Amino acid sequence: MIDNTIFQNKKAAYYTLGCKLNFSETSTFGKILREYGVRTARKNEIADICIINTCSVTEMADKKCRQAIKRMHREHPGAFIVVTGCYAQLKPDEITEIEGVDIVLGSEQKKDFIKFLGNLEKKDGAQAYTTKLTDIKTFSPSCSRGNRTRFFLKVQDGCDYFCTYCTIPFARGFSRNGSIESIVNQAKQAARDGGKEIVITGVNTGDFGKTTNETFIDLVKLLDEVEGIERFRISSIEPNLLTDEIIEFVAQSKRFMPHFHIPLQSGSDDVLKLMHRRYDTALFAHKVEKIKALVPHAFIGVDVIVGTRGETQTFFDKSLDFIESLDITQLHVFSYSERPGTMALKIDHEVSPQEKHERSQRLLAISDKKTEAFYEQFIGQEMPVLFEKAHNSDVMHGFTPNYIRVEIPNHPELDNEIRSVKLGEFNESRTALKGELI
């Protein structure tokens, strides 16, 4: 039995690294703590509880996690510090050695994090609570907004793919999901809470349904019927799981936006085989062509990893040519990072850090060119924009259905409101189009 009085009038600070799924889960931690009487610490306030939700997708991610933990300890002296997330699952002993940490919670334990807080009494040495991969079985629901306009709805967790470069299956466990009924009910609650846009999140989102004998397309169809939610976006979906049926449905959907995020990782079939990806470039090109044939104005974001083991200059050049040929909007470029325990370590041919950087810059230049060309098509058009709370007092931003970022002078009353806007020229940083309210 938890003594609620321990938490009354306490303050909590949160720090999240990594994916949208982590942000959704952190928001859920905050929601639970608020139910126990804990409020979020304001700027410059010293918190009583600190929760750091970590990522471990690269060595740099691990480093940022360690830095974040140490910074939270400095900024909130005496706070009870909880570390969870992928880094916590993979390297709990490493984290317990960091000064100030009280508990480390693995993937299976974080759903019950409140039980591990005890009486918030700091002891000598941190305690780690984790389980082995095969014991990570629970699906913990999450649908939270946090400080964002958009809600993030977790529909799936874990991954069965075990790509050679990736540790996420070891950190998140095997693929599992909630039921369609429970997820639709969460979406309805988000609508009642004033949400207008929901981003569907997961580790391998398109793999939804394994544990409930349901399908992702059936989930999409039922979410499309949720009244009050005006926009759904699919955060990321593997190309082999992005079926033609899903594309065709989104093309005529009432609420699913013309916005796709598809991981490619490499435009070389040889490298895709080394990665143990479950598709080839021909399938990926077909998906892009299918989208553009049905939804010419669709935004298509693509993940690419550069410098993986085995990526020779010849393979990279092929990848570059393939990516340039695609009618896509934006690239998310990541440099390969060695991860202990992965099969990639057995692959010959290492790429130097300098070469990784050069390859990243070449891809980012392609990305900038493609994004600007996409934006330019819509200058002068009128489009509905969902605005988000301004981060400074001068301007605010929002997004069109096809994810064009729009900038207008700050109107606080437009937070979480959809308004028609005439799209103008690029802003000074060329990261958004200037908009004029209609």
Phi, psi and chi 1 to 4 in degrees:
 res  aa     phi    psi   chi1   chi2   chi3   chi4
   1 MET       -  130.4 -169.4   70.5  178.3      -
   2 ILE   -89.8  131.7  -60.9  170.7      -      -
   3 ASP   -84.0  102.1 -177.6    0.9      -      -
   4 ASN   -61.2  -27.7  -69.0   20.7      -      -
   5 THR   -64.4  -23.0   60.1      -      -      -
   6 ILE   -61.2  -33.1  -67.9  172.1      -      -
   7 PHE   -93.6  -11.8  -60.4   97.0      -      -
   8 GLN   -59.5  130.4  -66.8  -61.2  -47.7      -
   9 ASN    66.4   14.1  -58.6  -44.6      -      -
  10 LYS   -81.9  159.4  -69.1  -69.8 -166.8  -63.1
  11 LYS  -119.3  141.2  -59.3  178.2  -67.6  -64.3
  12 ALA  -125.1  144.1      -      -      -      -
  13 ALA  -119.2  145.0      -      -      -      -
  14 TYR  -127.9  144.9  -52.7   89.0      -      -
  15 TYR  -141.1  127.8 -164.7   87.7      -      -
  16 THR  -121.6  134.6  -52.8      -      -      -
  17 LEU  -119.8  149.0  -59.3  102.8      -      -
  18 GLY   100.2 -140.2      -      -      -      -
  19 CYS   -84.5  171.6   60.7      -      -      -
  20 LYS   -60.1  -31.7  -69.0 -178.1  174.9   67.8
  21 LEU   -62.2  -41.2 -171.8   56.4      -      -
  22 ASN   -62.3  -42.2  -88.3    7.1      -      -
  23 PHE   -63.1  -38.6  -80.0   91.7      -      -
  24 SER   -62.9  -45.1  175.2      -      -      -
  25 GLU   -67.4  -38.1  -68.8  173.8  -15.9      -
  26 THR   -62.7  -39.9  -60.6      -      -      -
  27 SER   -61.3  -36.0  -67.1      -      -      -
  28 THR   -67.1  -40.1  -62.7      -      -      -
  29 PHE   -56.4  -45.3  -61.3  151.4      -      -
  30 GLY   -63.4  -39.5      -      -      -      -
  31 LYS   -63.2  -42.6 -178.5  178.5  178.7 -177.9
  32 ILE   -64.8  -44.4  -68.3  170.1      -      -
  33 LEU   -63.6  -36.8  -78.2  175.8      -      -
  34 ARG   -62.2  -35.3  -75.2 -166.8  -62.9  -85.1
  35 GLU   -65.3  -22.7  -68.6  171.1   -6.3      -
  36 TYR   -94.2    4.9  -80.4   88.3      -      -
  37 GLY    96.4   10.4      -      -      -      -
  38 VAL   -94.4  129.8  179.5      -      -      -
  39 ARG  -105.1  159.1   68.5  169.3  175.2   84.6
  40 THR   -74.0  132.5  -59.4      -      -      -
  41 ALA   -65.3  137.3      -      -      -      -
  42 ARG   -80.8  169.3  -58.5 -176.6 -175.9   95.7
  43 LYS   -56.7  133.1 -172.7  176.3 -178.8  179.7
  44 ASN    73.2    1.8  -63.3  -35.5      -      -
  45 GLU   -83.5  147.3  -81.7 -169.4  -37.5      -
  46 ILE   -90.0  123.1  -64.8  176.4      -      -
  47 ALA   -83.9  156.9      -      -      -      -
  48 ASP   -91.2  -27.1  -57.0  -69.6      -      -
  49 ILE  -131.0  133.9  -54.9  167.6      -      -
  50 CYS  -122.0  130.1  -67.1      -      -      -
  51 ILE  -119.9  121.9  -63.1 -176.8      -      -
  52 ILE  -113.6  117.4  -59.2  105.1      -      -
  53 ASN  -101.2  114.6 -163.1   -1.2      -      -
  54 THR  -101.5  164.8   61.6      -      -      -
  55 CYS  -124.8  155.4  173.0      -      -      -
  56 SER  -143.7   32.5 -170.6      -      -      -
  57 VAL   -71.4  -26.1   70.0      -      -      -
  58 THR  -140.9  168.8   62.7      -      -      -
  59 GLU   -63.4  -35.1  176.6   55.9   39.7      -
  60 MET   -63.4  -36.9  179.4   56.5   69.3      -
  61 ALA   -62.3  -43.7      -      -      -      -
  62 ASP   -58.2  -44.3  -71.7   -1.5      -      -
  63 LYS   -62.2  -43.7 -178.5  178.9  178.8 -179.2
  64 LYS   -63.9  -34.8  -72.6 -179.3  177.9  178.9
  65 CYS   -63.8  -46.5  -69.0      -      -      -
  66 ARG   -61.2  -41.9  -67.6 -169.5  -67.5  -89.2
  67 GLN   -63.2  -41.2  -69.0  172.0  -20.5      -
  68 ALA   -64.5  -41.3      -      -      -      -
  69 ILE   -62.5  -46.0  -64.4  165.9      -      -
  70 LYS   -65.1  -38.5  -67.5  173.2 -177.1  176.8
  71 ARG   -66.6  -42.4 -176.2  168.6   59.3 -107.8
  72 MET   -61.9  -38.0  -68.3  -70.4  -95.6      -
  73 HIS   -64.8  -39.6  176.1   53.2      -      -
  74 ARG   -68.7  -43.7  -72.7 -164.0  -52.5  -88.8
  75 GLU   -77.6  -21.1  -66.3  176.7   -5.0      -
  76 HIS  -129.8   66.3  -56.2  -82.1      -      -
  77 PRO   -59.4  133.2   19.7  -31.6      -      -
  78 GLY    87.3   -5.5      -      -      -      -
  79 ALA   -70.7  150.9      -      -      -      -
  80 PHE   -81.9  115.5 -168.2   88.7      -      -
  81 ILE  -105.0  124.4  -64.9  179.2      -      -
  82 VAL  -113.7  129.4 -177.5      -      -      -
  83 VAL  -119.5  127.4 -177.8      -      -      -
  84 THR  -138.2 -171.6 -172.8      -      -      -
  85 GLY    97.3 -171.4      -      -      -      -
  86 CYS   -65.0  -43.1  -68.6      -      -      -
  87 TYR   -62.3  -37.8 -178.3   42.4      -      -
  88 ALA   -65.4  -37.6      -      -      -      -
  89 GLN   -70.1  -40.1  173.3   65.8   33.9      -
  90 LEU   -81.8  -35.4  -68.5  171.5      -      -
  91 LYS  -135.2   57.9  -61.6 -179.7  179.9  178.5
  92 PRO   -62.3  -38.7   23.6  -34.4      -      -
  93 ASP   -64.9  -34.7  -66.0  -20.2      -      -
  94 GLU   -64.4  -37.9 -166.5  171.0  -71.0      -
  95 ILE   -74.4  -35.9  -62.3  171.2      -      -
  96 THR   -63.6  -18.2   59.0      -      -      -
  97 GLU   -82.3   -9.7  -64.8  -60.5  -44.2      -
  98 ILE   -81.6  130.3  -60.0  175.1      -      -
  99 GLU   -59.0  135.0 -175.3 -179.9   -3.7      -
 100 GLY    99.3  -21.2      -      -      -      -
 101 VAL   -70.4  136.2  174.1      -      -      -
 102 ASP  -105.7  -47.9  -68.5  -75.2      -      -
 103 ILE  -138.8  148.1   56.3  171.7      -      -
 104 VAL  -121.1  123.7 -179.5      -      -      -
 105 LEU  -115.6  128.2  -58.6 -180.0      -      -
 106 GLY   -78.1 -176.3      -      -      -      -
 107 SER   -63.9  -34.6  -66.7      -      -      -
 108 GLU   -79.6  -25.9 -175.3   68.6   12.5      -
 109 GLN   -87.6  -24.1  -73.2   71.3   31.2      -
 110 LYS   -65.8  -22.8   62.6 -174.4  172.1 -175.2
 111 LYS   -63.2  -27.4   68.9 -179.0 -173.5  -57.4
 112 ASP  -108.8   30.0  -62.4  -42.4      -      -
 113 PHE   -56.7  -32.2   82.2   98.6      -      -
 114 ILE   -61.5  -31.4 -161.6   77.7      -      -
 115 LYS   -70.5  -24.0  -63.0  178.2 -177.9  178.5
 116 PHE   -87.3   -7.2  -69.3   93.1      -      -
 117 LEU   -76.5  -19.5  -61.3 -176.4      -      -
 118 GLY    55.0 -132.0      -      -      -      -
 119 ASN  -101.3   18.1   59.4    3.3      -      -
 120 LEU    62.9   22.8  -59.5 -179.9      -      -
 121 GLU   -88.2  125.6 -178.9 -177.6  -16.8      -
 122 LYS   -77.2  135.9  -63.7  179.5   73.0   68.0
 123 LYS  -118.9  174.9  -59.3  176.9 -178.7  177.5
 124 ASP   -76.4  110.5  -68.1  -26.7      -      -
 125 GLY    89.4  143.7      -      -      -      -
 126 ALA   -83.4  152.2      -      -      -      -
 127 GLN  -110.2  135.5  -63.9  -65.6  -48.8      -
 128 ALA  -109.5  133.2      -      -      -      -
 129 TYR  -125.2  103.3  -56.8   93.1      -      -
 130 THR  -139.4  168.2   60.8      -      -      -
 131 THR  -130.4  164.4   56.7      -      -      -
 132 LYS   -73.3  164.1   59.0 -175.8  179.7  179.9
 133 LEU   -50.7  -46.8  171.8   64.0      -      -
 134 THR   -68.4  -13.3   52.4      -      -      -
 135 ASP   -98.0    2.4  -70.4  -27.1      -      -
 136 ILE   -86.7   98.6  -57.0  173.5      -      -
 137 LYS  -128.0  -18.3  -62.6  177.8  179.7  179.0
 138 THR   -81.7  138.3  -54.9      -      -      -
 139 PHE   -99.1  119.3  176.7   79.7      -      -
 140 SER  -102.3  114.1  -56.0      -      -      -
 141 PRO   -67.0  153.0   24.4  -32.7      -      -
 142 SER  -158.9  127.3  175.9      -      -      -
 143 CYS  -145.2   99.7 -178.4      -      -      -
 144 SER  -139.8  152.7  -59.3      -      -      -
 145 ARG  -103.8  -37.8  174.1  166.3   49.5 -172.1
 146 GLY    61.9 -129.8      -      -      -      -
 147 ASN   -96.2   11.4  -64.8  -36.1      -      -
 148 ARG  -103.3  159.7  -60.6  163.8  179.1 -113.5
 149 THR   -71.0  -43.0  -65.5      -      -      -
 150 ARG   -77.6  144.5  -62.1 -177.4  -64.8  -82.3
 151 PHE   -89.0  148.2  -83.4   75.4      -      -
 152 PHE  -116.1  116.6  -67.7   85.9      -      -
 153 LEU  -106.3  112.0  174.5   58.0      -      -
 154 LYS   -80.1  120.7  175.8 -179.0  172.6 -178.8
 155 VAL  -113.1  -14.4  -55.9      -      -      -
 156 GLN  -155.8  154.3 -176.5  -87.0  -17.0      -
 157 ASP  -143.3  158.3 -157.5  -14.1      -      -
 158 GLY    76.7  172.1      -      -      -      -
 159 CYS  -155.5  139.8 -175.1      -      -      -
 160 ASP  -103.1    4.2  -62.8  -15.8      -      -
 161 TYR   -80.1  -37.7  -81.8   14.9      -      -
 162 PHE    51.9   53.9  -69.9   90.8      -      -
 163 CYS   -60.7  149.3  -62.4      -      -      -
 164 THR   -64.4  -23.0   55.9      -      -      -
 165 TYR   -96.1   -3.3   57.1   85.0      -      -
 166 CYS  -114.5  138.7 -174.0      -      -      -
 167 THR  -105.1   -2.1   58.2      -      -      -
 168 ILE   -57.7  -40.9  -60.6  -54.6      -      -
 169 PRO   -58.9  -33.0  -26.0   36.2      -      -
 170 PHE   -72.3  -27.5  -59.1  102.1      -      -
 171 ALA   -88.5  -33.9      -      -      -      -
 172 ARG  -105.0  -15.0  -75.7  -84.5 -177.5  177.0
 173 GLY    86.9 -173.5      -      -      -      -
 174 PHE   -78.0  162.4  -63.3  113.7      -      -
 175 SER   -61.9  133.4 -177.9      -      -      -
 176 ARG  -157.3  163.4   57.1 -156.1 -174.5  -84.0
 177 ASN  -156.6  166.6   56.4  -88.0      -      -
 178 GLY   -84.7  175.6      -      -      -      -
 179 SER   -83.3  155.7   67.9      -      -      -
 180 ILE   -57.2  -43.6  -71.3  178.5      -      -
 181 GLU   -58.1  -47.1 -179.6 -177.6    9.2      -
 182 SER   -66.3  -37.3   67.4      -      -      -
 183 ILE   -71.4  -41.4  -70.9  165.6      -      -
 184 VAL   -62.3  -39.1  168.8      -      -      -
 185 ASN   -63.6  -36.9  -74.5  -23.8      -      -
 186 GLN   -65.9  -38.7  -70.1  173.7   72.9      -
 187 ALA   -64.2  -39.8      -      -      -      -
 188 LYS   -64.1  -38.1  -69.6  177.7  178.2  177.2
 189 GLN   -66.3  -38.4 -177.7   59.4   51.6      -
 190 ALA   -61.1  -38.9      -      -      -      -
 191 ALA   -63.6  -42.5      -      -      -      -
 192 ARG   -64.0  -28.6  -70.8 -168.9  -70.2  -89.2
 193 ASP   -84.1    5.4  -68.8  -19.2      -      -
 194 GLY    96.1    5.6      -      -      -      -
 195 GLY   -69.8  140.9      -      -      -      -
 196 LYS  -114.1  -21.2  -70.5 -173.1  171.4   66.3
 197 GLU  -134.5  137.0  179.8  172.5  -46.8      -
 198 ILE  -125.6  131.5  -71.5  178.2      -      -
 199 VAL  -101.3  123.2 -179.9      -      -      -
 200 ILE   -82.5  123.2  -63.2  171.5      -      -
 201 THR  -122.4  159.1   65.7      -      -      -
 202 GLY  -179.9  170.6      -      -      -      -
 203 VAL   -76.4  -44.7  173.8      -      -      -
 204 ASN  -134.9   75.0 -171.0   -3.9      -      -
 205 THR   -53.1  -44.1  -51.8      -      -      -
 206 GLY   -68.0  -11.6      -      -      -      -
 207 ASP   -83.7    4.9 -156.8   34.3      -      -
 208 PHE   -50.4  139.7  171.8   88.1      -      -
 209 GLY   111.5  -10.6      -      -      -      -
 210 LYS   -59.4  -41.4  -87.2 -165.1  170.9  178.2
 211 THR   -90.1   -6.3   51.5      -      -      -
 212 THR  -123.6    5.5   54.7      -      -      -
 213 ASN    55.2   42.2  -66.5  -43.9      -      -
 214 GLU  -121.9  179.5  -62.8  170.7  -48.7      -
 215 THR  -128.5  155.1   64.5      -      -      -
 216 PHE   -65.0  -39.5 -174.1   63.4      -      -
 217 ILE   -64.1  -36.6 -175.8   60.6      -      -
 218 ASP   -65.9  -38.1  -73.4  -21.0      -      -
 219 LEU   -62.0  -46.9  171.6   63.9      -      -
 220 VAL   -58.6  -44.7  165.4      -      -      -
 221 LYS   -62.9  -39.6  -71.8  177.2  178.0  177.3
 222 LEU   -76.5  -34.6  -74.4  172.6      -      -
 223 LEU   -63.8  -33.0  -73.8  173.2      -      -
 224 ASP   -62.9  -16.8 -160.8   52.1      -      -
 225 GLU   -95.2   -2.7  -60.9  -62.1  -37.1      -
 226 VAL   -72.1  115.0  174.7      -      -      -
 227 GLU   -72.7  142.9  -63.9  -66.6  -24.2      -
 228 GLY   100.4  -33.3      -      -      -      -
 229 ILE   -86.0  121.2  -59.5  -61.5      -      -
 230 GLU   -94.9  -19.6  -60.2 -166.9   37.2      -
 231 ARG  -141.9  131.6  -63.5  179.2  171.0 -171.9
 232 PHE  -117.8  142.8  -77.4   97.6      -      -
 233 ARG  -130.4  142.7  -61.2 -174.1 -168.3  -86.9
 234 ILE   -94.2  117.0  -57.3  169.6      -      -
 235 SER   -63.3  -44.9   63.5      -      -      -
 236 SER  -164.1  141.3  178.8      -      -      -
 237 ILE  -147.4  133.0 -175.7  167.0      -      -
 238 GLU   -61.4  141.2  -67.1  -75.9  -51.2      -
 239 PRO   -60.3  -32.7   15.3  -27.6      -      -
 240 ASN   -75.1  -14.6   53.7  -59.9      -      -
 241 LEU  -103.9   -8.8  -62.4  175.2      -      -
 242 LEU   -83.5   87.0  178.5   58.7      -      -
 243 THR   -73.6  158.7   63.8      -      -      -
 244 ASP   -59.4  -32.3  -73.0   -2.3      -      -
 245 GLU   -63.8  -40.2 -174.5 -179.3    6.9      -
 246 ILE   -64.5  -46.1  -66.9  171.6      -      -
 247 ILE   -59.3  -45.7  -63.0  170.3      -      -
 248 GLU   -63.7  -36.5  -70.1  161.8    2.1      -
 249 PHE   -68.9  -45.9 -176.1   82.6      -      -
 250 VAL   -60.4  -35.4  170.7      -      -      -
 251 ALA   -60.6  -29.5      -      -      -      -
 252 GLN  -116.1    9.8   54.2   79.8   49.3      -
 253 SER   -68.4  150.5  165.8      -      -      -
 254 LYS   -75.6  -34.7  -66.7  178.4  -68.9 -173.5
 255 ARG  -126.9  -18.6  -64.2 -176.0  170.6   90.4
 256 PHE   -81.5  124.2  -85.0   79.7      -      -
 257 MET   -76.3  153.1  -63.8  -65.4   97.4      -
 258 PRO   -76.1   69.4   28.4  -34.6      -      -
 259 HIS  -148.0  117.5  175.4 -163.3      -      -
 260 PHE  -123.9  142.1  -64.2   85.2      -      -
 261 HIS  -126.5  113.1 -168.9  116.0      -      -
 262 ILE  -126.6  118.0  -39.3  168.6      -      -
 263 PRO   -72.3  125.2   22.6  -28.9      -      -
 264 LEU   -99.8  -49.0  168.6   62.9      -      -
 265 GLN    75.0  -41.5  -50.0  -52.6   14.8      -
 266 SER  -156.2  144.4  175.4      -      -      -
 267 GLY   -94.9   16.7      -      -      -      -
 268 SER  -111.5  124.2  160.3      -      -      -
 269 ASP   -63.0  -33.2  -75.6  -31.6      -      -
 270 ASP   -64.5  -41.9  -66.3  -77.5      -      -
 271 VAL   -70.3  -39.1  174.9      -      -      -
 272 LEU   -58.2  -37.9  -70.1  175.4      -      -
 273 LYS   -66.8  -41.4  -71.6  177.2 -177.3  175.7
 274 LEU   -62.9  -32.2  -70.6  172.9      -      -
 275 MET   -78.6  -12.8  -69.5  176.7  163.7      -
 276 HIS    63.3   35.8  -71.9 -177.4      -      -
 277 ARG   -73.7  158.0  -59.4  -65.1  -76.0  168.1
 278 ARG  -106.4   35.0  -58.9 -167.7  179.0 -163.6
 279 TYR  -160.2  171.8   54.0   86.2      -      -
 280 ASP  -125.4  178.7   57.5   15.7      -      -
 281 THR   -66.4  -30.1   53.7      -      -      -
 282 ALA   -63.6  -43.5      -      -      -      -
 283 LEU   -64.7  -42.3 -177.3  140.2      -      -
 284 PHE   -62.6  -44.8 -165.3   94.2      -      -
 285 ALA   -60.9  -38.4      -      -      -      -
 286 HIS   -61.1  -41.7  164.2   72.4      -      -
 287 LYS   -63.2  -43.4  -61.1  -57.9  177.8 -175.8
 288 VAL   -63.9  -44.5  172.2      -      -      -
 289 GLU   -64.0  -38.9  -69.4  163.3    4.0      -
 290 LYS   -63.6  -45.4  178.8   78.0  172.8  179.7
 291 ILE   -60.5  -49.7  -68.5  167.8      -      -
 292 LYS   -68.8  -28.0  -74.3  -62.5 -176.0  176.6
 293 ALA   -68.9  -36.9      -      -      -      -
 294 LEU   -92.9  -32.4  -64.9  176.8      -      -
 295 VAL  -134.7   77.6 -159.6      -      -      -
 296 PRO   -57.2  -27.9  -22.0   32.5      -      -
 297 HIS   -90.9    9.3   60.2  -68.7      -      -
 298 ALA   -68.6  141.3      -      -      -      -
 299 PHE   -84.7  129.8 -176.9  107.6      -      -
 300 ILE  -125.4  110.5  -56.9  177.8      -      -
 301 GLY   -96.3  144.6      -      -      -      -
 302 VAL  -136.0  130.6  173.8      -      -      -
 303 ASP   -87.9  137.6  -68.4  -20.1      -      -
 304 VAL  -137.6  136.7 -177.0      -      -      -
 305 ILE  -108.4  131.5  -58.9  173.8      -      -
 306 VAL  -111.0  149.4  -61.4      -      -      -
 307 GLY    79.0   21.6      -      -      -      -
 308 THR   -65.2  157.8   56.4      -      -      -
 309 ARG   -57.9  134.6  -78.3 -166.4  175.5 -135.2
 310 GLY    92.9   -8.1      -      -      -      -
 311 GLU   -83.8   88.4 -173.1 -173.6   63.8      -
 312 THR   -70.4  170.1   63.0      -      -      -
 313 GLN   -61.0  -39.2 -173.6   63.5   48.9      -
 314 THR   -61.9  -43.9  -60.8      -      -      -
 315 PHE   -65.5  -39.8  -69.4  163.7      -      -
 316 PHE   -65.6  -41.2  175.0   73.3      -      -
 317 ASP   -61.0  -39.6  -70.7  -18.8      -      -
 318 LYS   -63.6  -41.7  -73.3 -177.9  179.0  179.0
 319 SER   -61.7  -44.7 -178.9      -      -      -
 320 LEU   -60.9  -46.3 -162.3   73.2      -      -
 321 ASP   -61.7  -42.1  -69.5  -17.7      -      -
 322 PHE   -63.7  -46.0  176.3   72.4      -      -
 323 ILE   -63.4  -40.7  -69.7  167.1      -      -
 324 GLU   -61.8  -30.2  -79.7 -161.5  -72.2      -
 325 SER   -76.8  -15.4   74.3      -      -      -
 326 LEU   -82.1  141.9  -64.9  172.2      -      -
 327 ASP   -87.7   71.4 -171.8    5.4      -      -
 328 ILE  -116.2  172.5   57.0  177.7      -      -
 329 THR  -104.9  -39.4  -46.8      -      -      -
 330 GLN  -155.6  145.0 -170.3  175.6   60.7      -
 331 LEU  -109.3  139.2  -62.9  173.5      -      -
 332 HIS  -107.6  107.6  -61.9  -95.8      -      -
 333 VAL  -101.9  128.9 -177.4      -      -      -
 334 PHE  -124.4  139.0  -55.4   88.0      -      -
 335 SER   -86.8  134.9  -71.4      -      -      -
 336 TYR   -59.9  137.9  167.6   72.4      -      -
 337 SER  -128.0  131.8  176.7      -      -      -
 338 GLU   -63.2  128.9  -55.5  -92.3   68.4      -
 339 ARG  -119.7  124.9  -52.2  -51.1  -69.4  137.0
 340 PRO   -56.1  139.1  -21.6   31.8      -      -
 341 GLY    86.3   -1.3      -      -      -      -
 342 THR   -91.4  154.4   58.2      -      -      -
 343 MET   -67.8  -21.3  -65.9  -65.6  -68.8      -
 344 ALA   -60.1  -25.5      -      -      -      -
 345 LEU   -65.3  -15.8  -60.2 -179.7      -      -
 346 LYS   -89.7   -5.1  -61.7  179.5 -179.9  179.7
 347 ILE   -86.0  136.3  -62.2  172.0      -      -
 348 ASP   -76.0  166.2  -68.6  -28.4      -      -
 349 HIS    72.6  100.9 -176.4   77.8      -      -
 350 GLU   -97.8  145.8  -65.8 -177.5   47.8      -
 351 VAL  -101.6  132.0 -179.4      -      -      -
 352 SER   -69.5  155.4   70.1      -      -      -
 353 PRO   -56.7  -38.6  -25.6   34.4      -      -
 354 GLN   -63.2  -41.6  -65.8   82.1    1.1      -
 355 GLU   -69.2  -37.7 -169.5   62.6   35.3      -
 356 LYS   -58.7  -44.9  -71.0  178.1 -172.3  176.6
 357 HIS   -62.6  -44.1  177.3   72.7      -      -
 358 GLU   -63.7  -42.2 -178.6 -177.9  -36.2      -
 359 ARG   -66.1  -38.6  -67.2  177.3 -174.0 -177.2
 360 SER   -60.1  -45.2  -66.7      -      -      -
 361 GLN   -63.6  -37.6  -67.2  -53.6  -56.4      -
 362 ARG   -65.3  -40.0  -68.1  176.6   68.3 -176.2
 363 LEU   -70.7  -39.4  -77.5  168.3      -      -
 364 LEU   -64.2  -33.8  -71.1  170.0      -      -
 365 ALA   -65.2  -39.8      -      -      -      -
 366 ILE   -63.6  -42.7  -67.7  172.4      -      -
 367 SER   -59.7  -47.3  178.3      -      -      -
 368 ASP   -59.2  -42.6  -71.1  -16.3      -      -
 369 LYS   -64.2  -44.0 -176.1  172.9   71.4  173.0
 370 LYS   -68.0  -41.1  -74.0 -176.8  176.8  -68.3
 371 THR   -64.7  -44.9  -56.9      -      -      -
 372 GLU   -64.2  -40.0  -70.0 -164.2    8.2      -
 373 ALA   -63.7  -38.0      -      -      -      -
 374 PHE   -65.4  -48.4 -179.5   77.9      -      -
 375 TYR   -59.3  -42.8  -86.1   33.4      -      -
 376 GLU   -60.5  -27.0  -75.9  169.9   -6.9      -
 377 GLN   -61.5  -24.1  -62.5  175.4   62.7      -
 378 PHE  -108.8    1.8  -59.0   93.8      -      -
 379 ILE   -62.6  129.6  -68.3  175.7      -      -
 380 GLY    95.6  -12.0      -      -      -      -
 381 GLN   -87.2  158.0  -66.9 -169.1   24.5      -
 382 GLU  -100.0  129.9  -64.5  178.7    8.4      -
 383 MET  -143.6  150.2  -59.8 -173.1   77.0      -
 384 PRO   -76.6  136.0   27.3  -32.8      -      -
 385 VAL  -125.8  131.0  174.8      -      -      -
 386 LEU   -94.1  114.1  174.4   59.0      -      -
 387 PHE   -88.8  150.4  -73.5  102.7      -      -
 388 GLU  -117.7  155.6  -57.7 -179.8  -11.2      -
 389 LYS   -55.2  134.0 -173.1  174.9 -178.8  179.4
 390 ALA   -68.6  141.5      -      -      -      -
 391 HIS   -91.2  -14.3  -67.0  -68.0      -      -
 392 ASN  -138.4  171.5   66.2   57.9      -      -
 393 SER   -80.5   -8.7   58.5      -      -      -
 394 ASP   -92.6  -45.1  -63.1  -34.0      -      -
 395 VAL  -132.0  158.6  -62.2      -      -      -
 396 MET  -132.8  160.0   67.4 -171.1  -51.8      -
 397 HIS  -126.3  160.4  -64.4   92.0      -      -
 398 GLY  -158.0  178.5      -      -      -      -
 399 PHE  -128.9  142.1  -71.6   90.7      -      -
 400 THR   -74.6  170.3   65.0      -      -      -
 401 PRO   -54.2  -38.7  -29.2   37.1      -      -
 402 ASN   -95.1   31.2   59.9  -19.0      -      -
 403 TYR    64.6   30.7 -148.8   57.8      -      -
 404 ILE   -81.4  127.7  -66.8  172.6      -      -
 405 ARG   -80.3  129.1 -166.5  166.5 -172.9 -109.0
 406 VAL  -121.4  139.3  178.3      -      -      -
 407 GLU  -120.7  131.4  178.4  179.3  -67.0      -
 408 ILE  -135.9  164.5   64.9  168.7      -      -
 409 PRO   -58.2  148.5  -25.1   34.9      -      -
 410 ASN   -64.4  125.3 -172.4   15.7      -      -
 411 HIS  -128.0   91.4  -68.1  -87.3      -      -
 412 PRO   -53.2  -29.3  -25.2   34.6      -      -
 413 GLU   -69.5  -11.5   72.6  -82.8    7.4      -
 414 LEU   -91.2   -0.8  -65.7 -175.4      -      -
 415 ASP   -55.2  126.1  177.7   27.0      -      -
 416 ASN    64.7   26.5 -161.9   35.8      -      -
 417 GLU  -116.7  147.0  -66.1  -66.2  -32.1      -
 418 ILE  -101.7  125.7  -64.4  176.9      -      -
 419 ARG  -133.4  149.4  -68.7  -71.7 -172.4  -89.9
 420 SER   -75.4  135.7  -69.9      -      -      -
 421 VAL  -136.5  139.3  173.4      -      -      -
 422 LYS   -89.9  125.0 -176.8  174.9 -178.5  179.5
 423 LEU   -82.5  128.8  -56.6 -176.9      -      -
 424 GLY  -108.6 -151.8      -      -      -      -
 425 GLU   -75.3  172.9  -62.3  -65.6  -31.7      -
 426 PHE   -63.5  149.5  -77.6   94.0      -      -
 427 ASN   -74.0  177.8   64.6   -1.5      -      -
 428 GLU   -60.6  -36.3  -73.1   72.1   15.3      -
 429 SER   -87.4   -1.3   60.5      -      -      -
 430 ARG    57.8   32.8  -59.6 -171.5   73.5   78.9
 431 THR  -105.2   -4.9   57.1      -      -      -
 432 ALA  -158.8  162.7      -      -      -      -
 433 LEU   -96.9  139.1  -65.0 -177.4      -      -
 434 LYS   -71.2  139.0  -67.2 -178.8  178.3 -179.9
 435 GLY  -118.8  153.0      -      -      -      -
 436 GLU  -122.4  119.2  179.8 -177.0  -16.3      -
 437 LEU   -61.9  139.4  -67.6  171.3      -      -
 438 ILE  -103.5      -  -62.2  172.9      -      -
